[in-house]
């Protein structure tokens, strides 16, 4: 029986090397997996081993290139090095894979079909590695877990639950619907904020041009015309601000950069992120919208996970990690700890004072009737509609505010520049 040298990772990611006897590479992979390890390299002991650093995923498992002799008994599983994939691209891939499996195509064949037609290079490479892992004996969810930058824990655990229940096609359809709705909400919010952001950029550009270029020229004119005479208070104020901006522009830019850097650093710290998220969720204008988006995301994620067969405690852990807001994540952590102690979901939800009474009541009814996933989905649908209405109202409110702001700023500068001219004309007329 041939011997195989293997390199594998344990559950903590620690590398382990060893030698085992097996009939073939597939059986060897199965034995390594029985030991609780994930193989990353496998080669027959008496065969020369390829340099794994230079071998790509397609060359490692799909066979040698043209003109090269095929080496039997060697199997190489390359660890993922891919970056992130856009949510829209991943959503399309999930929907297509669900359709192929639902149509009766085997998983491996479906991955091969999608890998050939995929245009995104990162996802194409990842799908190829997934196909290699499945062909080598791994489950689909285990292959996905090796690509955390592409497939998050929500994705992996839903697929794992679908595999365990034998309903992978149903789970993938549910997952694609979840991703499509999340992408739709994100698109609406981003699209609604584009117009106000454009107005703000135009306003700041115009104001900066007036204050740095135009106002100083008027200052020179007034100095020559008034012969050192006193300027109106409003004109002096505008000239002072203009002088400050013109001569200290680099300090202003450095200050803005320092604020952005401080914000990013605080966002990486748990305490700082919690403080920032508290400010966001309680902000007077954008706070209600952020709260609705976060609660809708919580309800849809938890409902989708439970409906897919993920255990409640594991589902709550995933929701906490994918909440996107530290305030909501802390509340979900409280719910997880209480449920672990044997309590129902509704008591810690109410105690957290994060979720509105309507959400608490609907979850309570869902628990009592045994229809918690359906009730959470309804909560998510309600909040999606509320987000649509809130985005429309916010856009309608921001647009006139921005226009009035720009008009007031430009009008103030124009009046400040014309006041000395009016005084000079009055003196000449007198």
Secondary structure, DSSP 8 states (H G I E B T S, - for coil): --EEEEEEE-TT--EEEEEEE-SSHHHHHHHHHHTT-EEEEEEETTS----TTT--HHHHHS---TTS---TTEEE----------HHHHHHHHHHHHHHHHTT--HHHHHHHHHHH---HHHHHHHHHHHHHHHTT--HHHHHHT-TTTS-HHHHHHHHHHHHHT-HHHHHHHHHHHHHHHHHHHHHHHHHHHHHHHHHHHHHHHHHHIIIIIHHHHHHHHHHHHTT----HHHHHHHHHHHHHHHSHHHHHHHHHHHHHHHHHHHHSHHHHHHHHHHHHH-TTTHHHHHHHHHHHHHHHHHHHHHTT--HHHHHHHHHHT-SSHHHHHHHHHHHHHHHTT--HHHHHHHHT-S-HHHHHHHHHHHHHT-HHHHHHHHHHHHHHHHHHHHHHHHHHHHHHHHHHHHHHHHHHHHHHHHHHHHHHHHHH-
